[in-house]
Amino acid sequence: MDEIVVINLFGEEFRFKPDNQVENPEQVAQYLKEYIKEAEDLFKNKTSGKNKMAILLLAAMNLSKDFHELKVQHSELEREINNRISSLIGKIDKGIE
């Protein structure tokens, strides 16, 4: 994938080249913009350089929180699936005996 993704933040264009594992890089950039917009709304009428950094930090913290919650949910789902598989294998083994 030789695609370059452009994202506009605070009136500046940023370009990045995603690696081959990113299936939809434009969507990834859009998610980032949404998190930044949410954080920016908390700093209405304040657009200093320091606030831009605070906005980016808040967006990063919110992204990190959501990512952590998804990892926990994924681990719980994995654990539940493994328990169900083990239960089914046990029932199959009993049925074969």
Buried (B, 14 or more C-beta within 10 A) or exposed (E): EEEEBEBEBEEEEEEBEBEEEBEEBEEBBEEBBEBBEEBBEEBEEEEEEEBBEBBBEBBBEBBEEEEEEEEEEEEEEEEEEEEEEEEEEEEEEEEEE
